[in-house]
Amino acid sequence: MSRRCDLTGKRRLVGNKVSHSNIKTKMQQEVNLKTKRVFDPVSGETVKLRLSTSAIRTLDKLGSLSKFIQKYGVKYGLVER
């Protein structure tokens, strides 16, 4: 299973760590993912999703999964049931 947010599609960042002597080594920054059950009052379903913490905060602000999908134009295929 890939480390990717189900709603926003966020994934790891890859770059170089640069030392004081300018030696470059590869590094990865992983996404802060949490597993969360989300209830959608419009459809009446509870869905288990792997979400980034920023997506969880946005869901809390908007109030429902349907509003999140409408506002940000998320393809519904990303949400696994």
Summary of the structure (lengths in Angstrom):
residues: 81
radius of gyration: 16.3
end to end distance: 15.2
largest distance: 57.6
contacts: 186
relative contact order: 0.23
helix: 26%
strand: 35%
